[in-house]
């Protein structure tokens, strides 16, 4: 996977590798295109904290892109962006 377009620091990526079980790391690698597409969607949608959401809930980015986008798109855009900026932990409830 290539995170260069998403401005992840080396330390952020190292932290991700250290905290995740090998099985999730393997899935992130196996489904790298899907993960990157979902990450791009979140960034382009307007989430300033897209990196924080990914680093906290990487397994959610394994969803196919249609499911991921539908999960985000069913809420009012500005309200959701504001809510997850203030309470990123609610991302897992989407």
Order of alpha helices (4+ residues) and beta strands (2+ residues): alpha-alpha-alpha-alpha-alpha-alpha
